């Protein structure tokens, strides 16, 4: 007999939680999602929960696994032969299961797209297989017994919730784990032709407005939003924004209908990895009280990037996907102003080819003052956070944003638009004595430039600047508080 939820399965207070995602730092990362799954799982484990991560067996993930060994065979899943690879996270030691299906996951390029930036044409199959394996393991069909909670992240894992719902329909509530679906970015929806329904093993009756259908397509994101037991997103303001016509990406009706099951829980920053007093990527550690190392890191960075070594030139930074969402176009248009006022700019990023090209051009046009590095470089991201003065994040929307939190930790003052998690984490210096950065309202060049000009004005006043750095570095964005909110949510579900 399957034990009742909330009774036997919470062994010694520990909940059995399966995290399903496509990224987790340090195994595989393209953006903030990896930071969150890596750090949140570690924080939950520290809180005593029994947590396991399930990821696709990408080459770098296999290579990075500690104590790697072959796991069970899953037989044929949606027509693909699948094995499991087991091991542990190299840093937190959390158990990891990789879904090994080389024709689907062992490819060059990134987890979602080819080297030329185009999505893999079979993404619907790749992530359906991942989700199907997750659901199968979660209900305990592979002999390990059911878990208490399945926590799925973003559209790639939305189908997990649909498969679990199907299982519940046939086997009842008691034998089916509860599901939590976290939206890290509502703009990425995983939409495919309705023809995929049969391939992914869903019955036609689930292709409905009350199901996975969205404007005539199958939406994996909607599958997560519709079939999960609870929805979370990564900041309170974004949770509100996605229920509006402006921010809902067409899903606001569903999100409003599920408002009682929707929570905005702010992401945290991983202070094991982002700590200027103890960061192996930088040469000169520093703290809020002893900032002299930061000036040396700035000179180091200027040398490394081929910028003129000038202590008094405000150094602006962008560390970001180069997309419209992130307002990269606004940064590019602001370059001439920044130059005129004697500032420098470093851009580290990858993304839309038109923005990559425009960034490269800017570096060519302004040698010594603008430096651009295209690609993903984790260690350089740390050195830029340490050596810069201000971080530019003029995002059009921002579910949470982590870079602004890292910036504050490193005494690099963020310049952000008042949206999503940026609004929840940065306090404008003109609004409070405890201000931590520069906030502007509209996604227009004049509004952005006005904020940049305020940076120049304040930067000249070293005493004031340093006191703002002190406030920024003193913020507590640790995961402990957020992890506690997730634990409460899981418990609520188990006891329902
Ligand atoms: P996103 O929307 O991309 O998830 P976040 O601000 O939430 O944005 O998280 C961005 C994460 O990705 C941060 O850890 C940041 O340092 C990292 N990052 C972004 N671009 C790069 C890059 N080109 N190289 C290294 N790290 C990057």
Boltz pocket constraint, residues with backbone or C-beta under 6 A from the ligand:
constraints:
  - pocket:
      binder: B
      contacts: [[A, 30], [A, 31], [A, 32], [A, 33], [A, 35], [A, 319], [A, 320], [A, 321], [A, 348], [A, 349], [A, 350], [A, 373], [A, 375], [A, 376], [A, 377], [A, 378], [A, 381], [A, 400], [A, 401], [A, 402], [A, 403], [A, 404]]
      max_distance: 6.0
